[in-house]
Amino acid sequence: MAFDVLVLGDAKPDLLVPRVPDVVFGGGERLVGRARLALGGSGAIAACGAARLGRSVAFAGVVGDDALGRFVTEELRAHDVDVTAVVAEPETATGVSVVLTREEEEAVLTAVGSVARLEPSMIDDGLLASVRHVHVASYYLQDALRGGVADLFAVAHDHGVSTSIDPNRDPSGEWDGGLLDLLSMTDVLFVNSVEVRGITGMDDIDVAAQALAERGAVVAVKFAHGGGLAMWGDEVVRSEALPTEVVDTTGAGASFAAGFLVGRLDGWSIDRSLALAVACGSLSASAVGGTAGQPTMPEAVAALGETS
């Protein structure tokens, strides 16, 4: 196999602005704490997380042929992610998010730009057939890709390649887009407590996760304050949050997904894979930005009280 994981997803810069005061439009300039530019996008962060855990990872996505696009590809390379399948479009602006935080509250403003431009035809069949796992991130933002995911997953399964989706939130609030129909050909679905409720329309997280798991996928749920659960058929496992100081939760869900996928690719059980996912998500939140706190495999298993 050429790569362990192929991520089809979003890669964009995050401009992180902490300690935001009350803002009134027309109220003049206000001062904030230090702003930082970091690699963002659920797909990019998951790719970096899996690479940090020691797996070979390729990323397929679209950026603009601009300064922000070059920042994204350079950051992916710096995290040992192969960017051969990243397309730079001259007429497209690289997507970007501004992440505003105040105490424990967060507001995110996103210009989708290049994020929505990845098309199924841009993904080489040879690459798709030469990996062990295909992960689709930010499903609801992938306008050009979304309609072709079923065919891509069918090709992947024909070659013995496993699949997963991390849909993230639907900015439209509709929580549709054909996701439910894909679950029969999706091996793992990653959701957080907000997303699992939105997708199913059910308030109880366990009931909602079970409804999704009945469609065939392993459903892995990350809780807002750490910890998580995973369901597969009649099997239900839970993992408690690790006692870590939370600095920034940006990308913690994507790091959670990376940990779970690496565990499964290594043949770990559902419960041990979930524990690894929780460790990766928790440690990711210990530093500013989505990738700065991502652990190596020895660091992650040490956090679990194990040895590599």
Rosetta silent file (secondary structure, phi, psi, omega in degrees, C-alpha in Angstrom):
SEQUENCE: MAFDVLVLGDAKPDLLVPRVPDVVFGGGERLVGRARLALGGSGAIAACGAARLGRSVAFAGVVGDDALGRFVTEELRAHDVDVTAVVAEPETATGVSVVLTREEEEAVLTAVGSVARLEPSMIDDGLLASVRHVHVASYYLQDALRGGVADLFAVAHDHGVSTSIDPNRDPSGEWDGGLLDLLSMTDVLFVNSVEVRGITGMDDIDVAAQALAERGAVVAVKFAHGGGLAMWGDEVVRSEALPTEVVDTTGAGASFAAGFLVGRLDGWSIDRSLALAVACGSLSASAVGGTAGQPTMPEAVAALGETS
SCORE:     score description
SCORE:     0.000 S_00000001
   1 L     0.000  137.669 -179.284    0.000    0.000    0.000 S_00000001
   2 L   -71.240  -40.855 -179.164    1.263    3.471   -0.886 S_00000001
   3 E  -140.216  152.068  173.555   -0.318    5.169    2.137 S_00000001
   4 E   -73.575  -42.337 -174.473   -2.113    4.119    5.279 S_00000001
   5 E  -133.773  134.878  169.314   -4.643    6.969    5.095 S_00000001
   6 E  -114.958  121.868  179.465   -5.960    9.179    2.305 S_00000001
   7 E  -103.428  125.950  173.390   -7.879   12.223    3.517 S_00000001
   8 E  -106.789  106.434 -172.640  -10.348   13.920    1.170 S_00000001
   9 L  -169.815 -157.715 -174.455  -11.151   17.147    2.854 S_00000001
  10 L   -98.661  134.129  173.692  -10.741   20.731    3.845 S_00000001
  11 L  -136.111  121.928 -176.211   -7.423   22.457    4.370 S_00000001
  12 E  -157.554  161.824  173.405   -7.384   26.138    5.212 S_00000001
  13 E   -77.237  147.840  168.535   -5.763   28.569    7.618 S_00000001
  14 E  -110.361  124.576  170.674   -7.381   29.335   10.969 S_00000001
  15 E   -95.394  108.761 -173.457   -6.872   32.837   12.332 S_00000001
  16 E   -95.494  119.968 -177.175   -7.216   32.289   16.078 S_00000001
  17 E  -121.284  106.874 -176.539   -8.235   35.369   18.058 S_00000001
  18 L   -88.755  165.582  171.626   -8.438   34.846   21.853 S_00000001
  19 L    49.599   52.394 -178.233  -10.055   36.881   24.602 S_00000001
  20 L   -76.793  128.228  177.658  -12.420   38.747   22.303 S_00000001
  21 L   -79.412  176.277  172.446  -14.262   41.627   24.034 S_00000001
  22 L   -60.385  131.717 -176.895  -17.848   42.652   23.360 S_00000001
  23 L  -115.396  131.058  176.200  -17.906   43.947   19.809 S_00000001
  24 L  -119.991  120.489  178.609  -20.299   46.567   18.512 S_00000001
  25 L   -62.738  129.504 -175.624  -20.346   47.212   14.780 S_00000001
  26 L    87.905    0.382 -176.976  -19.568   50.869   14.268 S_00000001
  27 L   -89.767    3.518  177.928  -18.089   51.048   17.764 S_00000001
  28 L    90.649 -177.848 -175.591  -14.506   51.552   16.642 S_00000001
  29 L   -74.233  137.578  173.318  -11.337   49.542   17.148 S_00000001
  30 L  -122.961  147.409 -179.091  -11.032   47.104   20.042 S_00000001
  31 L   -96.104  142.602  178.574   -7.849   45.389   21.183 S_00000001
  32 L  -125.971  176.296  175.537   -7.535   41.601   21.578 S_00000001
  33 L   -72.801 -172.349 -177.915   -4.820   39.206   22.702 S_00000001
  34 L   -62.093  125.990  175.578   -2.223   37.733   20.392 S_00000001
  35 L   -92.273  144.661 -177.747   -3.749   36.425   17.166 S_00000001
  36 E  -131.037  142.599  173.848   -2.197   33.339   15.564 S_00000001
  37 E   -99.808  124.066 -176.398   -2.366   31.829   12.100 S_00000001
  38 E  -136.511  157.554  175.151   -2.516   28.029   12.236 S_00000001
  39 E   -65.721  129.810 -179.959   -3.295   25.166    9.895 S_00000001
  40 E  -130.031 -173.526 -174.965   -7.005   24.460   10.055 S_00000001
  41 L    96.081  129.142 -178.720   -9.714   22.362    8.499 S_00000001
  42 H   -56.712  -41.768 -179.043  -10.957   19.093    9.925 S_00000001
  43 H   -65.258  -45.429 -179.467   -9.375   17.125    7.080 S_00000001
  44 H   -63.953  -42.053 -178.638   -5.976   18.765    7.364 S_00000001
  45 H   -67.385  -41.111  177.252   -5.893   18.386   11.141 S_00000001
  46 H   -63.028  -40.726  178.641   -6.933   14.716   10.965 S_00000001
  47 H   -61.469  -45.508  178.855   -4.246   14.078    8.352 S_00000001
  48 H   -64.236  -38.035  179.581   -1.592   15.694   10.545 S_00000001
  49 H   -63.720  -42.666  178.786   -2.825   13.759   13.575 S_00000001
  50 H   -67.758  -38.420  177.442   -2.523   10.400   11.825 S_00000001
  51 H   -65.625  -39.382  178.835    0.930   11.328   10.494 S_00000001
  52 H   -62.336  -31.067  178.279    2.011   12.410   13.987 S_00000001
  53 L   -80.479    1.740  173.006    0.992    8.957   15.218 S_00000001
  54 L    99.758   10.835 -178.728    3.429    7.474   12.723 S_00000001
  55 L   -98.938  152.725  177.341    1.206    6.561    9.800 S_00000001
  56 L   -82.374  129.256 -170.384    1.815    7.443    6.138 S_00000001
  57 E  -134.270  137.374  171.740   -0.822    9.945    5.048 S_00000001
  58 E  -118.527  148.101  179.741   -1.813   11.620    1.786 S_00000001
  59 E  -122.865  133.640  174.412   -4.152   14.586    1.475 S_00000001
  60 E  -119.424  124.473 -179.705   -6.377   15.447   -1.487 S_00000001
  61 E  -171.813 -176.485 -178.493   -8.012   18.850   -1.557 S_00000001
  62 E  -124.298  135.477  171.337   -8.067   22.243   -3.235 S_00000001
  63 E  -126.712  166.673  172.768   -6.373   25.476   -2.236 S_00000001
  64 E   -82.176  157.940  175.157   -6.047   28.759   -4.054 S_00000001
  65 L   -85.295   69.722 -175.523   -2.857   29.703   -5.869 S_00000001
  66 L  -146.081 -179.080 -175.697   -2.250   32.410   -3.285 S_00000001
  67 H   -61.570  -39.997 -179.590   -0.292   33.111   -0.105 S_00000001
  68 H   -68.697  -36.930  176.917   -2.792   31.299    2.127 S_00000001
  69 H   -63.885  -40.453  177.762   -2.798   28.272   -0.164 S_00000001
  70 H   -67.082  -36.386  175.608    0.994   28.107   -0.032 S_00000001
  71 H   -59.084  -44.559 -178.249    0.843   28.372    3.759 S_00000001
  72 H   -62.414  -50.174 -177.134   -1.512   25.378    3.864 S_00000001
  73 H   -66.222  -36.380  177.436    0.582   23.126    1.635 S_00000001
  74 H   -65.238  -39.580  178.209    3.784   24.061    3.443 S_00000001
  75 H   -66.609  -41.309  177.139    2.208   23.268    6.798 S_00000001
  76 H   -61.020  -45.652  177.907    0.945   19.895    5.568 S_00000001
  77 H   -60.128  -41.862 -178.952    4.413   19.023    4.275 S_00000001
  78 H   -62.882  -23.228  177.704    5.952   20.117    7.561 S_00000001
  79 L   -98.149   17.641  175.362    3.682   17.593    9.288 S_00000001
  80 L    65.445   32.264  175.257    4.833   14.778    6.948 S_00000001
  81 E  -101.948  130.059  179.295    1.603   14.700    4.943 S_00000001
  82 E   -72.364  129.436 -175.909    1.953   13.992    1.218 S_00000001
  83 L  -115.603   20.157  179.317    0.423   16.848   -0.820 S_00000001
  84 L   -56.462  -34.865 -176.721    0.858   15.453   -4.339 S_00000001
  85 L   -92.330   11.522  174.686   -2.954   15.336   -4.699 S_00000001
  86 E   -86.416  127.576 -178.376   -3.492   18.924   -3.518 S_00000001
  87 E  -102.962  129.391  175.375   -4.669   21.134   -6.395 S_00000001
  88 E  -103.344  113.608 -177.564   -3.878   24.875   -6.443 S_00000001
  89 E   -97.847  122.646 -176.756   -6.474   26.732   -8.510 S_00000001
  90 L   -62.307  -32.288 -174.432   -5.395   30.175   -9.793 S_00000001
  91 L   -95.840    8.777 -176.705   -8.929   31.602   -9.913 S_00000001
  92 L  -117.364  135.832  175.835   -9.993   30.339   -6.471 S_00000001
  93 L   -84.349  136.104  176.012   -9.350   31.965   -3.107 S_00000001
  94 L   -61.504  135.019  176.380   -8.117   29.667   -0.356 S_00000001
  95 L   -63.936  155.051 -179.498  -10.769   29.116    2.299 S_00000001
  96 E  -154.240  146.767  175.754  -10.111   30.624    5.717 S_00000001
  97 E  -121.487  140.623  170.855  -11.715   30.666    9.169 S_00000001
  98 E  -107.076  117.159 -175.881  -11.560   33.336   11.840 S_00000001
  99 E  -105.740  110.942 -179.053  -11.979   31.672   15.247 S_00000001
 100 E  -102.280  128.763  179.958  -13.045   34.100   17.979 S_00000001
 101 E  -126.391  144.247  174.593  -12.976   32.918   21.592 S_00000001
 102 E  -142.229  112.040 -173.244  -14.162   34.443   24.832 S_00000001
 103 L    53.679 -119.173 -178.258  -13.690   32.317   27.955 S_00000001
 104 L   -98.708    4.852 -179.310  -15.273   28.973   26.957 S_00000001
 105 E   -96.051  150.508 -176.263  -17.385   30.386   24.125 S_00000001
 106 E  -139.143  141.096  171.409  -16.363   30.279   20.486 S_00000001
 107 E  -129.701  135.753 -177.168  -17.582   31.860   17.273 S_00000001
 108 E  -123.104  126.700  175.805  -16.249   30.788   13.883 S_00000001
 109 E  -112.349  119.804 -174.488  -16.516   32.834   10.675 S_00000001
 110 E  -122.242  129.488  166.325  -15.580   30.844    7.571 S_00000001
 111 E   -97.011  109.041 -170.044  -15.060   31.860    3.971 S_00000001
 112 L   -63.437  -46.791  176.836  -15.421   28.457    2.299 S_00000001
 113 H    47.586 -123.543 -174.038  -13.566   29.362   -0.908 S_00000001
 114 H   -66.081  -20.110 -177.526  -11.419   26.492   -2.148 S_00000001
 115 H   -55.666  -35.954 -174.757  -12.748   24.051    0.461 S_00000001
 116 H   -87.240    6.214 -169.842  -15.854   23.406   -1.647 S_00000001
 117 H   -98.538   -7.260 -178.681  -13.960   22.855   -4.904 S_00000001
 118 L   -68.324  124.134 -179.918  -12.658   19.275   -4.574 S_00000001
 119 L  -111.063  150.114  178.736  -14.253   17.113   -7.271 S_00000001
 120 H   -55.193  -34.172 -177.966  -14.282   13.305   -7.504 S_00000001
 121 H   -66.370  -16.892  179.279  -12.475   13.524  -10.864 S_00000001
 122 H   -79.976   -9.059 -175.413   -9.481   15.113   -9.096 S_00000001
 123 L  -100.042  114.771 -175.930   -8.873   11.923   -7.104 S_00000001
 124 L   -66.859  131.001 -179.866   -6.705    9.456   -8.956 S_00000001
 125 H   -60.375  -35.914  179.127   -8.127    5.939   -9.077 S_00000001
 126 H   -64.418  -39.379  176.999   -4.673    4.498   -8.583 S_00000001
 127 H   -65.431  -43.953 -178.821   -4.214    6.488   -5.391 S_00000001
 128 H   -60.146  -35.965 -177.859   -7.652    5.470   -4.142 S_00000001
 129 H   -82.904  -10.731 -172.009   -6.829    1.806   -4.707 S_00000001
 130 L  -105.218    9.126 -179.014   -3.383    2.003   -3.117 S_00000001
 131 E  -109.743  169.937  177.079   -4.308    3.140    0.401 S_00000001
 132 E   -93.470  -27.625 -175.667   -5.618    1.286    3.427 S_00000001
 133 E  -149.495  142.005  175.703   -8.251    3.810    4.462 S_00000001
 134 E  -117.170  126.514 -178.143  -10.138    6.771    2.931 S_00000001
 135 E  -120.005  125.385  176.990  -11.406    9.519    5.250 S_00000001
 136 E  -104.760  126.433 -177.993  -13.810   12.264    4.143 S_00000001
 137 E  -115.863  154.946  178.001  -13.877   15.378    6.325 S_00000001
 138 L    50.474   54.581 -175.998  -16.244   18.370    6.511 S_00000001
 139 H   -53.943  -42.242 -174.612  -18.856   16.589    4.411 S_00000001
 140 H   -72.681  -16.789  176.918  -21.327   19.476    4.506 S_00000001
 141 H   -93.240  -10.983 -174.261  -18.758   21.932    3.111 S_00000001
 142 L   -87.637   70.819 -173.815  -17.677   19.642    0.265 S_00000001
 143 L   -59.847  -44.222 -176.746  -20.136   20.897   -2.344 S_00000001
 144 L   -79.219  -22.593 -176.758  -18.337   19.500   -5.396 S_00000001
 145 L   -90.951  -32.416 -165.809  -17.373   16.205   -3.743 S_00000001
 146 H   -52.303  -45.140 -177.576  -20.518   15.322   -1.828 S_00000001
 147 H   -68.638  -15.815 -178.620  -22.476   13.784   -4.712 S_00000001
 148 H  -103.380    1.266 -176.547  -19.572   11.512   -5.643 S_00000001
 149 H   -62.943  -39.606 -179.114  -18.705   10.102   -2.221 S_00000001
 150 H   -59.014  -45.689  179.693  -20.877    7.003   -2.707 S_00000001
 151 H   -66.083  -40.371  178.111  -19.048    6.069   -5.920 S_00000001
 152 H   -62.022  -43.023  179.505  -15.647    6.770   -4.355 S_00000001
 153 H   -67.107  -36.033  177.932  -16.486    4.576   -1.379 S_00000001
 154 H   -62.961  -44.099  177.055  -17.732    1.804   -3.667 S_00000001
 155 H   -62.520  -43.465  179.609  -14.412    1.842   -5.542 S_00000001
 156 H   -59.098  -48.104 -178.839  -12.528    1.889   -2.248 S_00000001
 157 H   -64.448  -34.233  176.972  -14.424   -1.121   -0.908 S_00000001
 158 H   -60.147  -27.692  179.540  -13.852   -2.991   -4.172 S_00000001
 159 L   -99.147   11.417  178.474  -10.126   -2.687   -3.411 S_00000001
 160 L    75.502   21.500 -178.291  -10.498   -3.684    0.241 S_00000001
 161 L   -96.156  129.857  179.383  -10.067   -0.096    1.456 S_00000001
 162 E   -81.809  164.793 -171.363  -12.020    0.980    4.558 S_00000001
 163 E  -137.542  155.656  174.667  -13.867    4.311    4.751 S_00000001
 164 E  -154.290  158.938  176.984  -14.944    6.977    7.224 S_00000001
 165 E  -134.534  134.688  168.681  -16.714   10.335    7.337 S_00000001
 166 E  -118.407   95.066 -169.947  -16.391   13.205    9.787 S_00000001
 167 L   -70.468  -28.683 -171.388  -19.249   15.477    8.638 S_00000001
 168 L    60.837 -173.879 -176.245  -18.740   18.337   11.111 S_00000001
 169 L   -74.605  151.869  174.280  -21.537   20.858   11.515 S_00000001
 170 L   -95.691  108.597 -178.090  -23.914   21.785    8.723 S_00000001
 171 L   -59.393  -24.445  178.979  -23.836   25.594    8.486 S_00000001
 172 L   -75.827  -18.373 -177.526  -27.255   25.536    6.811 S_00000001
 173 L    77.874    6.252 -177.872  -28.777   23.769    9.811 S_00000001
 174 L   -87.585  -28.439  177.242  -30.530   21.261    7.531 S_00000001
 175 L    54.747   42.889 -178.720  -28.304   18.239    8.403 S_00000001
 176 L  -118.596 -120.959  174.916  -29.176   16.514    5.149 S_00000001
 177 L    75.764   15.220  176.233  -27.016   16.220    2.042 S_00000001
 178 L    81.395   10.319 -176.853  -27.420   12.462    1.629 S_00000001
 179 H   -61.771  -45.146 -176.570  -25.287   11.509    4.639 S_00000001
 180 H   -59.799  -36.832  179.886  -27.700    8.915    6.022 S_00000001
 181 H   -68.058  -19.918 -178.660  -27.786    7.064    2.703 S_00000001
 182 H   -83.755  -15.913 -169.923  -23.984    6.769    2.807 S_00000001
 183 H   -65.478  -25.840  179.374  -23.784    5.026    6.168 S_00000001
 184 H   -68.345  -20.036  177.968  -24.314    1.549    4.734 S_00000001
 185 H  -115.367   16.613  178.137  -21.006    1.943    2.868 S_00000001
 186 L  -110.706  125.518 -177.481  -19.189    3.911    5.595 S_00000001
 187 L   -77.423  -36.936  179.759  -17.103    1.919    8.057 S_00000001
 188 E  -137.791  131.638  173.065  -16.768    4.664   10.692 S_00000001
 189 E  -113.322  126.446  177.657  -18.835    7.808   11.272 S_00000001
 190 E  -104.950  129.349  177.722  -17.381   10.491   13.553 S_00000001
 191 E  -143.877  156.414  168.601  -19.739   12.969   15.216 S_00000001
 192 E  -102.099 -177.135 -172.738  -19.782   15.146   18.296 S_00000001
 193 H   -67.017  -28.390  176.494  -22.714   15.533   20.660 S_00000001
 194 H   -74.612  -44.743 -176.714  -24.168   18.448   18.685 S_00000001
 195 H   -66.107  -40.863 -177.738  -23.803   16.754   15.314 S_00000001
 196 H   -65.630  -33.548  175.953  -25.320   13.422   16.335 S_00000001
 197 H   -71.160  -42.573 -178.626  -28.414   15.263   17.592 S_00000001
 198 H   -64.503  -42.215 -177.581  -28.630   17.436   14.484 S_00000001
 199 H   -66.930  -38.334 -175.237  -28.286   14.549   12.044 S_00000001
 200 H   -96.142  -22.360 -173.407  -30.903   12.382   13.754 S_00000001
 201 L    75.092   17.077 -178.552  -33.227   14.973   15.292 S_00000001
 202 L  -111.300  138.450 -177.376  -32.973   13.062   18.592 S_00000001
 203 L   -79.855  -35.538 -177.616  -32.009   14.700   21.900 S_00000001
 204 L   -78.074  121.305 -174.686  -30.637   11.617   23.665 S_00000001
 205 H   -63.120  -43.384 -179.124  -27.061   11.029   22.489 S_00000001
 206 H   -62.883  -43.768  179.912  -27.120    7.266   23.100 S_00000001
 207 H   -65.672  -41.948  179.643  -30.405    6.819   21.242 S_00000001
 208 H   -63.870  -44.715  178.918  -29.198    9.021   18.399 S_00000001
 209 H   -62.973  -39.857  178.589  -25.900    7.144   18.088 S_00000001
 210 H   -63.196  -39.378  178.932  -27.729    3.818   18.108 S_00000001
 211 H   -62.004  -38.144  177.801  -30.015    4.995   15.313 S_00000001
 212 H   -73.769  -40.335 -179.315  -26.982    5.801   13.184 S_00000001
 213 H   -63.111  -30.175  179.672  -25.126    2.602   14.125 S_00000001
 214 L   -64.705  -15.904  178.245  -28.120    0.556   12.966 S_00000001
 215 L   -85.507   -0.954  170.499  -27.343    1.729    9.443 S_00000001
 216 L   118.038  -19.821 -176.456  -24.089   -0.271    9.504 S_00000001
 217 L   -88.163  154.331  161.905  -21.286    2.072   10.487 S_00000001
 218 E   -70.446  129.711  179.236  -19.236    2.190   13.657 S_00000001
 219 E  -110.428  118.683  179.584  -20.360    5.443   15.272 S_00000001
 220 E  -112.683  121.724 -174.669  -17.746    7.250   17.365 S_00000001
 221 E  -112.602  125.846  174.496  -19.003   10.226   19.374 S_00000001
 222 E   -97.652  128.385  179.400  -16.746   12.852   20.925 S_00000001
 223 L   -84.422  154.556 -174.158  -18.211   14.660   23.913 S_00000001
 224 L   -60.489  -36.926 -176.580  -17.842   18.429   24.313 S_00000001
 225 L  -106.432   31.170  179.165  -15.798   18.205   27.533 S_00000001
 226 L    93.508  168.012 -176.682  -13.718   15.197   26.536 S_00000001
 227 L    79.169  175.297 -179.808  -14.451   11.512   26.602 S_00000001
 228 E  -178.150  177.807  175.438  -16.592    9.668   24.100 S_00000001
 229 E  -139.654  158.166  176.023  -18.502    6.567   23.152 S_00000001
 230 E  -136.765  139.420  179.241  -18.462    4.156   20.249 S_00000001
 231 E  -127.772  139.200  174.728  -21.208    1.870   19.005 S_00000001
 232 E  -149.025  108.281 -174.373  -21.056   -1.014   16.579 S_00000001
 233 L    59.806 -123.721  179.064  -24.084   -3.257   16.361 S_00000001
 234 L   -88.536   -4.057 -177.105  -24.843   -4.320   19.932 S_00000001
 235 E   -86.178  126.560  178.235  -21.403   -3.287   21.204 S_00000001
 236 E  -129.349  124.112  178.561  -21.270   -0.041   23.185 S_00000001
 237 E  -128.513  153.223 -179.379  -18.061    1.248   24.761 S_00000001
 238 E  -133.039  152.941  177.120  -17.256    4.475   26.612 S_00000001
 239 E  -140.177  131.558 -178.417  -14.066    6.278   27.509 S_00000001
 240 L   -80.562  155.781  178.127  -13.662    9.024   30.095 S_00000001
 241 L   -64.851  148.819  174.956  -11.849   12.283   29.438 S_00000001
 242 L   -83.483  147.411  179.780   -8.204   12.511   30.402 S_00000001
 243 L   -77.271   83.802  179.789   -7.272   15.021   33.119 S_00000001
 244 L  -123.931  153.024  176.868   -5.547   17.618   30.934 S_00000001
 245 L   -77.914  122.418 -178.475   -5.530   21.404   31.006 S_00000001
 246 L   -84.677  120.375  178.380   -7.685   22.665   28.144 S_00000001
 247 L  -105.189  -44.235 -176.573   -6.033   25.535   26.256 S_00000001
 248 L  -158.114  121.365 -177.085   -7.758   25.430   22.856 S_00000001
 249 L   -89.416    3.313  179.321  -10.282   22.884   21.573 S_00000001
 250 L   -55.785  123.468  176.341   -9.817   23.823   17.905 S_00000001
 251 L    78.459    4.573 -178.503   -9.458   20.593   15.932 S_00000001
 252 H   -62.431  -35.560  178.815   -9.825   18.285   18.936 S_00000001
 253 H   -66.221  -36.770  178.047  -12.536   16.328   17.134 S_00000001
 254 H   -69.532  -36.855  175.933  -10.305   15.788   14.112 S_00000001
 255 H   -67.297  -37.293  173.750   -7.472   14.585   16.357 S_00000001
 256 H   -56.449  -48.091 -179.981   -9.978   12.255   18.045 S_00000001
 257 H   -61.908  -41.706  179.550  -10.838   10.827   14.608 S_00000001
 258 H   -60.342  -44.049  179.781   -7.169   10.369   13.732 S_00000001
 259 H   -62.718  -43.955 -179.579   -6.551    8.413   16.918 S_00000001
 260 H   -63.417  -44.681 -178.712   -9.528    6.134   16.404 S_00000001
 261 H   -63.584  -42.734  179.396   -8.604    5.408   12.792 S_00000001
 262 H   -63.876  -41.100  176.734   -4.983    4.621   13.624 S_00000001
 263 H   -58.369  -46.444 -179.574   -6.108    2.290   16.391 S_00000001
 264 H   -66.701  -39.672  178.393   -8.421    0.417   14.046 S_00000001
 265 H   -64.494  -28.483  177.411   -5.789    0.246   11.298 S_00000001
 266 L   -85.313    3.711  177.355   -3.428   -1.293   13.840 S_00000001
 267 L    82.557   16.541  179.489   -6.043   -3.937   14.655 S_00000001
 268 L   -72.332  157.054  175.678   -7.004   -2.556   18.044 S_00000001
 269 L   -68.478  166.544  178.487  -10.369   -3.324   19.603 S_00000001
 270 H   -59.759  -44.932 -175.154  -13.185   -0.767   19.532 S_00000001
 271 H   -69.220  -38.570  178.900  -12.718    0.140   23.211 S_00000001
 272 H   -72.112  -35.887  175.784   -8.930    0.567   22.981 S_00000001
 273 H   -63.179  -39.164  177.964   -9.274    2.567   19.749 S_00000001
 274 H   -65.323  -41.481  177.861  -11.778    4.818   21.494 S_00000001
 275 H   -61.028  -40.470  177.321   -9.387    5.318   24.406 S_00000001
 276 H   -64.916  -40.837  178.468   -6.653    6.307   21.947 S_00000001
 277 H   -60.361  -45.251  179.581   -9.053    8.702   20.230 S_00000001
 278 H   -63.456  -40.901  177.944   -9.931   10.367   23.533 S_00000001
 279 H   -61.533  -43.947 -179.085   -6.241   10.670   24.426 S_00000001
 280 H   -66.223  -41.056  178.000   -5.459   12.292   21.072 S_00000001
 281 H   -66.086  -41.000 -179.422   -8.376   14.706   21.367 S_00000001
 282 H   -66.551  -45.784 -179.098   -7.507   15.621   24.936 S_00000001
 283 H   -68.365  -33.417  176.405   -3.808   16.188   24.253 S_00000001
 284 H   -59.527  -36.564 -177.757   -4.629   18.194   21.136 S_00000001
 285 L   -76.565    0.290 -178.234   -6.603   20.633   23.304 S_00000001
 286 L   -87.240   -0.063 -179.715   -3.549   21.281   25.488 S_00000001
 287 L  -141.981  161.709 -178.336   -2.007   23.719   22.975 S_00000001
 288 L   -76.471  132.204  179.955   -3.172   26.558   20.733 S_00000001
 289 L    95.773  165.171 -174.229   -4.257   25.496   17.259 S_00000001
 290 L   -78.034  -19.500 -173.708   -5.377   22.194   15.826 S_00000001
 291 L  -117.109  -17.663 -172.145   -1.984   20.513   15.389 S_00000001
 292 L   -62.451  -32.909 -177.622    0.428   21.914   18.002 S_00000001
 293 L   -98.899    4.566 -177.767   -0.658   19.547   20.770 S_00000001
 294 L   -63.775  133.405 -174.910   -1.132   16.395   18.697 S_00000001
 295 L   -88.556  157.159  164.345    0.726   13.474   20.296 S_00000001
 296 L   -75.714  169.550  177.986    3.060   10.862   18.935 S_00000001
 297 H   -62.291  -44.416  176.578    2.008    7.279   19.532 S_00000001
 298 H   -60.132  -37.692  178.398    4.338    6.868   22.543 S_00000001
 299 H   -66.778  -39.859 -178.926    2.951   10.090   24.039 S_00000001
 300 H   -67.393  -45.969 -178.065   -0.634    8.977   23.480 S_00000001
 301 H   -70.848  -28.878  175.701   -0.213    5.513   24.991 S_00000001
 302 H   -65.871  -37.279  177.511    1.720    7.006   27.901 S_00000001
 303 H   -64.217  -25.766  177.370   -1.259    9.271   28.582 S_00000001
 304 L   -86.038   -0.975 -178.990   -3.354    6.104   28.762 S_00000001
 305 L    81.261   19.436 -179.657   -0.994    4.631   31.316 S_00000001
 306 L  -112.297  177.054  172.238    0.377    2.124   28.813 S_00000001
 307 L  -121.370  144.177  178.722    3.745    1.588   27.172 S_00000001
 308 L   -78.866    0.000    0.000    4.320    1.469   23.460 S_00000001
